[in-house]
Amino acid sequence: MTRYRTSDGKEDMQQKFHWFGAMAIPIAFLNGLFFGGYALRKIRQYWEGGPMD
């Protein structure tokens, strides 16, 4: 949430919703799932010695 000043210098009391800031945590969570799963798959492939997906 960010507050802005109006053109006459007074603080605007209505808060504007910041979409990018609100989506940062869910996007980071999904990225963690994706890259974490990818890393586990690559580690397993290395450990077992071949692409067995």
ABEGO torsion letter per residue (X at the ends): XBBBBBAAGBBBABBBBBAAAAAAAAAAAAAAAAAAAAAAAAAAAAAAGEBBX
